Amino acid sequence: MIETFQDPAAMAAMTAAAIADRLAYRLRLQGKASLCVTGGRSPGPVYDILSNAALDWARVDITLSDERFVDTGSADSNERLVRERLLTGRAARANFLGLRGTAETPEAAAAEASAALSGWLPFEVTLLGMGEDGHFASLFPKSTALAAGLDRAAPPCIAVPEGEGIAPPQPRLSLTLPRLISSRLVIVLASGSAKRRVLERAEDNVDPMQLPIRAVVKSAPTLRIVWTA
């Protein structure tokens, strides 16, 4: 079921509150919590609110669902977005693991991230965006990396070749479906009429190789899809 909000501000407030509540619950239960977040335009307002949530952020681990293989200071870097919008205020104390690292190739960076994330799983919450083509993280329709990204035997993080997905055409890194949907809560953020149509189509029995978000809709045990015009 798609949860519909009248405006982006209401959607952001609800999403930030839902994430904070889940993290607080896990901190009370186990003393540690992990959060996987996304890049793009939609999550920025969520991060602005979440960054000031009254949590013991020093015990929260945060990483990314995907990243472009660019310098972390680049405007195209998801890490830069997260550092500027989420890892501020109270949340500045969180433990952040970027995917880019210092490796010289996307493949090496993916291997390093996979090893580093092994003790973080499952995430308490994963926040995902979605493109108008139905991609999530950096798993794009008809991509040569998509089959690996959906494979339950794949490592936590894989390299996605240059030129696959929307511009700019840098190589990318992406967490794989099994690690993302193993989260205790998965939230998909979307806005606009085109994405609404994609989400409605994803509720049908469509091939995830043609519409990757279908794999999330079909397989995530605890999923919230939130949408605004």
N, C-alpha and C positions, 0 to 999 in steps of 0.2 A: 504494500500500500504506500502511495506517495503522500507525504505530509506537505500540505500546501500552506504557504505563508503569504500574507498580503504585501509585504515589502522586505527588502534585503536586511534591514536592521532587525526586524523581528526574527528572521531566520538565524541571523548571526547570534543574537542574544540567546535563543533557545539552544543552539548548537554548542555554544560556549558553556552554558549551564549544564547540558547533558554530559559533556566531556569532564567538566570539573567534578560533577557528582560521581562519575565512575572512578575517576582517579582517587577521590577522597575515600570512596568505599574500599578500593584495593589497598590504599595506604593504611587504613584502619585494620584491615584483615591481615596483611602480610608485611607492612612496613616499607614496601617498594611498589612502584607502578611504572608502566611504560606506555608511551604514546607515540604513534606513528602519524605524521602529518604530511600534507601535500602542498604543492605550489599552486600558481595560478592566481586569478583575480578574486575569486569567490571567498577564499578562506581568510584574506587579510583582516576584515572586520571581526571575524571570529577570534583571531589571534589578539587583536587589540583588547578585546574584552577578557579573554582567557588569561592574558599576561598578568592581570591584577587579581586573579582568583586567590582566595585565602587558603592556599595549600602549602604543605611542607615541600616546596619545589626541590629542595636539595636531595630528596629521595625519589624524584621523578626522572626517568630516562626518556629522552625524546630523539627520534630519528625521522628520516624522510621516506616516503613511499617510492620516490624516484628523484633523479637529478640529471641535469645536463652535464656533460663532461667538459666543463668550463671552469675558469678560475672562480673561486668562491666570492670574489669581489665583483664579478660580472653582473650586469642587470638581468641576465638570463638565468642566474643561479637561484635555485630554490632555497639553498642554504642562506643566501643573503636575505631573502624575504623573511625567513623564519627568525633570523638573528635580529632583523630590524623591527619585526611586528610582534613576535611571540617571546623571544628571549630577552625581554626588557621588564622593568618593574619587578614584581615579586618573582616572576618566572625566570629572571636572569640567573637564579641559583640552580636551575635544572641542569642535568648532565646531558649534553647534546652530542650525538654522533652523526657527523655528516657522511655522505656516501662518497664524495669526491676524493677525499684524502689527498695523498701526495704521489700516488702511483702514476706511472708514465703512460699507461694504456687503460682503456675502459675495462678490459678483461681482468687486469691486475687489480684495479680498484674494486671491481665486483667481488673478486676472491677475498680481498681484505675486508670488505664490508660483511660478506657472508660469515667470515670467521668471527668478527667482532660482535655480530648480532646473535650469535648462537646462544648466549646466556640471557638474552632479552625476551625470548619468545615463550608463550604467546604475548602479544601486546594486550594491554587492557582495552585500549581504544585505537582504532585506525580511522582517520579522516581522509576520505578520497574525494577528488573532483572527477569530472567526466567531460570528455569532449563531444562535440556534435557528431563525430564519427563513431561514438560509443567506446572510445579508448578510456582506460583508467591507468593510473600510474604512468609508465611509459610503454604500455602494452597496446599496440595499435593493430587495427584490422589488417589482415594479410601481411603483417610483418614477418620477416624470417625468424624473429626472436619470439613470436607469440606462442608457438607451440611449447617452447621451453618455459615461457612465463606462466603457462597454465598447467604445466606438468607437476604432479605431486612429488615426483622424484627430483625436481630441480633444486639447486641450492637456493638459499634465501635471496640472493641478489644476482642478477645477470646483466651482461652488457647488451645494449641495443645498438645496432649499427647506425652509422651516420646516414642521414637522408630519409629515415623512416619516421613518420609522424609529421606533425605540423612544423612550420618554420618557427625559429631558425633551425637549420638542419644538423646541429651538432650530434655526435654520438651521445648516448644516454646510459644511465644505470637505472635499473628498475627492480624493486622487490617483486617476488613472484606470488601468484595467486594463493597458494596454500598458506604462506606466512601471513598474508594480509587478512584472509578470511578466518584464520584461526583466532583472531582477536575476539575478545569477549564482547565487544561492540564494534560494529562497522557502521560508519555514517558516510553517506554519499551526498555531497552538496551539488546542486544544479540550479540554473536559472535560465529563463527565456523559453519561448515557445518551441524552438527547435529541439532543445534538450528534453523538454517535456515529452515530445513525440518519441524521442529515442528511448526514454525511460519506459514509456507505455509499450513500445515494441519489445523491450527487454523482458517484459513480463510474459511474453509468448515463448514458444519453444523454438527460438531462433538459434542458429549455430554460433557459439562464442567465437569461432574463428572469423566470422563475419561481423559480429557485434560483441566485442570482448566483455562489456559490462554485464552481459547476460550471465557470464560465469559467476560474477559476484552476486547477482540477484538470485541465481539458482542455488548457490552453494553456501553463502554466508549464514551461519546458524542464527546470529542475532544482527539484524540489519535494519537501519533506519534510512530511508531516502527522503531528503528534504529539498523542497523546490520553491522558488519564488519567481514571479514574472520579472 
